[in-house]
Amino acid sequence: MNADTIAAIATPPGRGAIAIVRASGPGVRDLASRMVPNVRLHAHRAHHARIVDERGDALDDAIAIFAPAPHSYTGEDTLELHVHGSPVVAREVLRALLALGARLADPGEFTRRAFLNGKMDLHAAAAVADLIDAETRSAARAALANLGGGLAARVRELRAEITAIVEECSGAIDFPEEVPEPDRARIAAVLQRVCEALDALRRDGEVGRLVREGVTVAIVGPPNAGKSSLLNALLGDERALVSEIAGTTRDTIEETISIDGVRVRLVDTAGIREHADRLEAAGIERTHRALASARVALVVLDGSRDLCADARALLAETAGRERVVFFNKGDLGDVGARAAAISGAVCGSVRDAETLRSLRAAVARIGWGGEVPDLERPHLASLREFDAVNAALAALEQARATLAGGQPTDLIVGDLQDAFAALGHVSGDIAAEEVVTGVFARFCIGK
């Protein structure tokens, strides 16, 4: 139990309809009696009350909500004061709480206390930050799926299966005359099932990562192929300047759209050609950097005429990576598209709605397999969790290899213990202090 009481403004800076000032800790009841006098606060009920400062001077007519431990967000006594949304009023209420003995909360300290008091596991706590940071509805749904603690429960089930095998093997080692050696085929089947479950978690985690972080698509091609027109068409807005003059786009332009619930960051780039002046060459250099960092290259070519040398060079440059090839200007002809004969290429025009639908589908297919992400299942969310699952899989595969090689079953115990320990970092049963600190460093003050 924490010895001190913390307080902070829990709503964003600036004016609004309301501002929420939150306090948590053992001193909350005393703070409530001082700042909300003459009102008996019932648990989990909203009370209209006069809020006063440490001297008894009125600060606001507001709503006070008291939640006693352990039935609160933090697991401690908490008080929320919903005041009028003036920054001055919110600051004065917070100042009064601090004057009466509370201290200013550190970033994420309310949620950290919830974790330490057993109100949520570490994975769910990290999901709170993901939910706050979500920029799309899909990202919010993905974060919400992790709030319920479903991942930790699933991983604990897998750890229990590993533990059962370790106990069987240990019993046979310690009491060989009384406990028979476990059935090797059955153990192998259990380990295979656990490995398949962990691999599924890893795949779901990759989809969740794409939903949270989005996919970057670099729109590249020779000058006048229609890159900026494509960007405008996908956005449904005249975001980029379009001109028949080659080299109009000198810098990258970034905009975001949503495809199947996944945030797609489109980067319109300068046209790539061999002969360019110094200013245009600087833009082309930025194009190559954007292309190198993008998950998907959207190669735009003029399909109405024979491919130029710059177009052929770009096709060769992007041949070994994830890409979508789009032969534009199909309304003017398809000489270039037919001559190139690239499998899976999209042919059409940026002015055609069906072509745009085909391009979105192609980006989805290349970017994340084309399947609409299942956002309802809890999934791995951090690099730390991915590393832990990978370590567990490596240990389990070593144990399976030992069994397949006909070695004694007692030789797999060490590998199984390593897998069990690795998965403890995913379920939250094992959490180093630096990991906990890193999770809550993402939070804002007041959450």
C-alpha positions in Angstrom: 0.0 0.0 0.0 1.4 3.4 -0.9 2.0 5.8 2.0 1.3 9.0 0.0 -1.7 10.4 -1.8 -1.3 11.6 -5.4 -3.3 14.1 -7.4 -3.4 15.4 -11.0 -5.6 16.9 -13.7 -6.8 14.0 -15.7 -8.2 15.9 -18.7 -6.2 17.5 -21.6 -5.0 21.0 -21.3 -7.2 23.9 -22.5 -10.8 25.0 -22.0 -13.7 22.6 -22.2 -17.1 21.7 -20.8 -15.5 20.0 -17.8 -12.1 19.2 -16.3 -11.4 16.3 -14.0 -9.0 16.5 -11.1 -8.2 13.1 -9.6 -6.7 12.0 -6.3 -5.8 8.5 -5.0 -4.3 7.2 -1.8 -4.7 6.8 1.9 -5.4 10.5 2.5 -8.3 10.8 0.1 -11.0 10.7 2.8 -9.4 13.5 4.6 -9.0 15.5 1.4 -12.7 14.9 0.6 -13.8 16.1 4.0 -11.7 19.3 3.6 -12.5 20.2 0.0 -16.1 18.9 -0.1 -17.4 20.0 3.3 -20.9 19.4 4.6 -21.5 16.6 2.0 -21.5 12.9 2.9 -20.0 11.2 -0.1 -21.5 7.8 -0.8 -19.4 5.3 -2.7 -19.7 5.5 -6.5 -22.3 8.2 -6.5 -22.1 11.6 -8.2 -22.7 14.5 -5.7 -23.3 18.1 -6.6 -21.2 20.0 -4.2 -19.4 23.3 -3.5 -15.6 22.7 -3.8 -13.5 24.8 -1.5 -9.7 25.3 -1.1 -7.5 24.8 1.9 -8.7 28.1 3.4 -12.3 27.3 2.9 -12.8 29.7 0.0 -15.1 28.5 -2.8 -13.5 27.3 -6.0 -16.4 25.9 -8.0 -19.8 24.2 -8.0 -18.9 20.8 -9.2 -19.5 17.0 -9.1 -17.6 14.9 -6.6 -17.3 11.1 -6.9 -15.7 9.0 -4.2 -14.6 5.4 -4.8 -13.4 3.4 -1.8 -10.6 0.8 -1.9 -10.5 -1.8 -3.3 -13.4 -1.0 -5.7 -11.7 1.8 -7.7 -9.5 2.2 -10.7 -6.3 2.2 -8.6 -7.5 -0.2 -5.9 -7.1 2.7 -3.4 -9.5 5.3 -2.1 -10.0 7.8 -5.0 -11.7 11.1 -5.4 -12.7 12.7 -8.7 -13.8 16.3 -8.9 -15.5 17.2 -12.1 -15.3 21.0 -12.3 -16.1 23.5 -15.0 -13.6 23.3 -17.8 -11.6 26.5 -17.1 -7.9 25.8 -16.9 -7.7 28.3 -14.0 -10.4 26.4 -12.0 -8.7 23.0 -12.6 -5.3 24.4 -11.6 -6.7 25.9 -8.4 -8.4 22.7 -7.4 -5.2 20.8 -8.0 -3.2 23.4 -6.1 -5.6 23.1 -3.1 -5.2 19.2 -3.1 -1.4 19.7 -3.0 -1.7 22.3 -0.3 -3.7 19.8 1.8 -1.0 17.1 1.6 -1.2 15.3 -1.7 1.7 15.3 -4.1 1.6 15.7 -7.9 1.3 12.3 -9.6 4.1 11.1 -11.9 3.2 10.2 -15.5 1.1 7.0 -15.5 1.2 6.7 -11.7 -2.6 6.1 -11.3 -2.4 3.1 -13.7 0.9 1.9 -12.2 -0.9 1.8 -8.8 -3.7 -0.2 -10.4 -1.1 -2.7 -11.7 0.7 -2.9 -8.3 -2.6 -3.4 -6.5 -3.7 -6.3 -8.8 -6.4 -4.4 -10.6 -4.9 -5.2 -14.0 -1.9 -7.1 -15.4 1.0 -5.4 -17.1 -0.2 -6.2 -20.6 -3.6 -4.6 -19.9 -1.9 -1.6 -18.4 0.1 -1.1 -21.6 -3.2 -1.4 -23.5 -4.4 1.6 -21.6 -1.6 3.7 -23.2 -2.4 2.1 -26.6 -6.1 3.1 -26.2 -5.1 6.7 -25.3 -2.7 6.9 -28.3 -5.2 5.3 -30.8 -5.6 7.4 -34.0 -8.2 5.2 -35.7 -11.3 3.2 -34.6 -9.6 0.0 -35.4 -6.6 0.9 -33.2 -8.9 1.7 -30.4 -10.7 -1.7 -30.8 -7.4 -3.5 -30.8 -6.3 -1.8 -27.6 -9.7 -2.5 -26.0 -9.3 -6.2 -26.7 -6.2 -6.2 -24.6 -7.7 -4.4 -21.6 -9.6 -7.4 -20.4 -6.6 -9.5 -19.5 -7.4 -12.2 -22.0 -3.9 -12.6 -23.2 -2.5 -13.2 -19.7 -5.2 -15.8 -19.1 -4.4 -17.6 -22.3 -0.6 -17.6 -21.7 -1.2 -18.9 -18.2 -3.1 -21.8 -19.6 -0.1 -22.6 -21.8 2.3 -22.3 -18.9 0.1 -24.7 -17.0 0.4 -27.3 -19.7 4.2 -26.9 -19.7 4.2 -27.2 -15.9 2.2 -30.4 -16.0 4.8 -32.0 -18.3 7.7 -30.8 -16.0 6.0 -32.3 -13.0 5.5 -35.6 -14.7 9.1 -35.8 -15.9 10.4 -34.7 -12.5 8.4 -37.3 -10.8 9.9 -40.0 -13.0 13.4 -38.7 -12.3 13.0 -38.5 -8.5 11.0 -41.7 -8.1 12.0 -44.0 -11.0 10.7 -47.1 -9.3 7.3 -45.7 -8.5 6.6 -43.2 -11.3 6.8 -44.5 -14.9 8.3 -42.4 -17.7 5.7 -40.2 -19.3 4.3 -41.2 -22.6 6.5 -39.6 -25.2 3.9 -39.4 -27.9 1.5 -37.6 -25.6 4.2 -35.1 -24.5 5.1 -34.5 -28.1 1.5 -33.8 -29.0 1.1 -31.4 -26.1 4.3 -29.5 -27.0 3.1 -29.3 -30.6 -0.2 -27.9 -29.5 1.5 -25.3 -27.3 3.9 -24.3 -30.1 0.9 -23.8 -32.5 -0.9 -21.7 -30.0 2.2 -19.5 -29.5 2.7 -19.2 -33.2 -1.0 -18.0 -33.5 -0.4 -15.4 -30.8 2.6 -14.2 -32.7 0.6 -13.9 -36.0 -2.2 -12.0 -34.2 0.4 -9.8 -32.6 1.7 -8.8 -36.0 -1.8 -7.9 -37.2 -2.3 -5.9 -34.0 1.0 -4.1 -34.6 -0.1 -3.1 -38.1 -3.4 -1.8 -36.8 -1.7 0.3 -34.1 1.3 1.6 -36.1 -0.2 1.5 -39.6 1.5 0.6 -42.9 3.7 3.1 -44.8 3.2 3.0 -48.6 5.7 5.0 -50.8 4.2 6.1 -54.1 7.1 6.1 -56.5 7.6 6.3 -60.2 9.0 8.4 -63.1 7.9 12.0 -63.5 4.4 12.5 -64.9 3.3 9.0 -64.3 0.4 10.2 -62.1 1.7 9.8 -58.6 0.3 13.0 -57.2 -3.0 12.4 -59.1 -3.2 9.0 -57.4 -2.6 10.5 -54.0 -5.4 13.0 -54.6 -7.7 10.3 -55.8 -7.1 8.0 -52.9 -7.6 10.9 -50.5 -10.6 12.3 -52.3 -9.0 15.7 -52.1 -6.6 17.9 -54.1 -3.8 17.6 -51.6 -0.9 17.5 -54.1 -0.1 19.9 -56.9 -0.6 18.3 -60.3 1.1 19.6 -63.4 2.2 18.3 -66.8 5.6 19.8 -66.1 8.0 17.1 -65.1 9.6 17.5 -61.7 6.7 19.4 -60.1 6.9 17.4 -56.9 10.2 18.2 -55.2 9.5 17.0 -51.7 7.6 14.2 -50.1 3.9 14.7 -49.1 2.4 12.4 -46.4 -1.2 11.8 -45.8 -3.2 9.0 -44.1 -6.1 6.9 -45.2 -7.8 3.7 -43.8 -8.0 0.4 -45.6 -9.9 -2.4 -44.0 -9.5 -0.6 -40.7 -5.7 -0.4 -41.0 -4.1 3.1 -41.0 -2.1 3.5 -44.3 0.3 6.4 -44.5 0.8 7.4 -48.1 4.0 9.1 -49.1 3.9 10.9 -52.4 7.5 11.3 -53.7 9.4 13.2 -56.4 9.6 11.5 -59.8 12.7 9.3 -60.3 14.7 10.0 -63.4 18.4 9.8 -64.2 18.9 13.3 -65.5 17.8 16.0 -63.0 19.0 19.4 -61.8 20.4 19.8 -58.3 17.1 20.7 -56.6 15.2 17.9 -58.3 18.0 15.5 -57.4 17.6 16.4 -53.8 13.9 15.5 -54.0 14.8 12.2 -55.7 17.2 11.4 -52.9 14.4 11.8 -50.4 12.3 9.5 -52.6 14.9 6.7 -52.3 14.9 7.2 -48.5 11.1 7.0 -48.3 11.2 3.9 -50.5 13.7 2.2 -48.3 11.7 2.8 -45.1 8.2 2.0 -46.5 6.6 -1.4 -46.0 5.0 -1.3 -49.5 6.2 0.3 -52.7 3.4 1.5 -54.9 5.1 1.8 -58.3 3.2 4.1 -60.6 4.0 3.9 -64.3 2.5 5.4 -67.5 0.9 2.3 -69.1 -0.2 4.1 -72.2 3.2 4.3 -73.8 6.4 2.2 -74.0 8.2 2.1 -70.7 11.1 4.6 -70.5 14.5 3.7 -69.1 13.7 5.2 -65.8 10.6 3.1 -65.5 12.5 -0.1 -66.3 15.2 0.8 -63.8 12.6 1.4 -61.1 10.9 -2.0 -61.8 14.3 -3.7 -61.4 15.1 -1.8 -58.2 11.8 -2.8 -56.5 11.6 -6.4 -57.9 12.9 -7.9 -54.7 10.6 -6.3 -52.2 6.9 -5.9 -51.3 5.3 -3.8 -54.0 2.2 -3.0 -56.0 2.7 -2.1 -59.7 0.2 0.3 -61.1 0.0 1.0 -64.8 -1.8 4.3 -65.0 -3.5 6.2 -67.8 -5.3 3.1 -69.1 -7.9 5.5 -70.6 -5.2 6.6 -73.1 -3.9 3.1 -74.0 -2.1 0.1 -72.6 1.0 -0.3 -74.7 3.4 -0.2 -71.8 1.3 -2.4 -69.6 1.0 -5.1 -72.2 4.7 -5.0 -73.0 5.8 -5.3 -69.4 3.3 -8.1 -68.6 3.9 -8.0 -64.9 1.8 -10.6 -63.0 -0.5 -9.1 -60.4 -0.1 -5.5 -61.7 -3.1 -3.2 -61.6 -4.0 -1.5 -64.9 -6.4 1.4 -65.2 -6.7 5.1 -64.4 -6.7 7.2 -61.3 -10.0 8.6 -62.6 -11.7 5.2 -62.4 -13.3 4.2 -59.1 -12.9 0.5 -59.8 -9.2 1.0 -60.4 -8.9 2.7 -57.0 -10.7 -0.2 -55.3 -8.3 -2.6 -57.0 -5.3 -0.6 -55.7 -6.7 -0.5 -52.2 -7.2 -4.3 -52.3 -3.7 -4.8 -53.7 -2.1 -2.7 -50.9 -4.1 -4.8 -48.3 -3.0 -8.0 -49.9 0.7 -7.0 -49.9 0.7 -5.1 -46.7 -1.1 -7.5 -44.4 -2.3 -10.5 -46.3 -5.6 -8.9 -47.5 -7.6 -10.3 -44.6 -9.7 -8.0 -42.4 -7.9 -8.0 -39.1 -9.7 -9.7 -36.2 -9.6 -7.0 -33.6 -11.6 -8.8 -30.9 -8.8 -11.2 -29.8 -6.2 -10.1 -27.3 -2.7 -10.0 -28.9 0.9 -9.4 -28.3 1.6 -5.7 -28.2 5.2 -5.0 -27.4 8.6 -6.0 -28.6 9.3 -7.4 -25.2 6.3 -9.8 -25.5 7.3 -10.8 -29.0 10.9 -11.6 -27.8 9.5 -13.6 -24.9 7.3 -15.7 -27.1 10.1 -16.3 -29.6 12.4 -17.4 -26.7 9.7 -19.8 -25.5 9.2 -21.2 -29.0 12.9 -21.8 -29.4 13.1 -23.7 -26.1 10.0 -25.8 -26.9 11.4 -26.6 -30.4 14.6 -27.8 -28.7 12.6 -30.0 -26.4 10.6 -31.4 -29.3 13.9 -32.2 -31.2 15.2 -34.0 -28.1 12.1 -36.2 -28.0 12.2 -36.8 -31.7 15.8 -37.9 -31.4 14.9 -40.6 -28.9 16.7 -39.0 -26.0 15.5 -39.6 -22.4 12.6 -37.4 -21.4 14.4 -35.9 -18.4 16.6 -34.0 -20.9 13.7 -31.8 -21.9 13.0 -30.4 -18.4 15.5 -27.6 -18.7 14.1 -26.4 -22.0 10.6 -26.6 -20.7 11.6 -24.5 -17.6 13.1 -21.9 -19.9 9.9 -21.7 -21.9 7.8 -21.4 -18.8 10.0 -18.6 -17.5 9.9 -16.8 -20.9 6.1 -16.9 -21.0 6.0 -15.4 -17.5 7.1 -12.1 -19.0 4.1 -12.2 -21.3 1.5 -13.1 -18.6 3.0 -10.6 -16.2 3.9 -13.1 -13.6 7.5 -12.1 -14.1 8.1 -8.4 -14.5 11.4 -6.7 -14.0 11.3 -3.2 -12.5 12.9 -1.6 -15.6 10.1 -3.2 -17.7 7.4 -1.9 -15.5 9.0 1.6 -15.5 9.2 1.5 -19.3 5.6 0.6 -19.7 4.3 3.5 -17.6 6.8 6.0 -19.0 4.5 6.2 -22.0 1.6 7.6 -20.0 0.6 11.2 -19.5 0.2 12.7 -16.0 -3.3 12.0 -14.6 -3.7 8.5 -16.0 
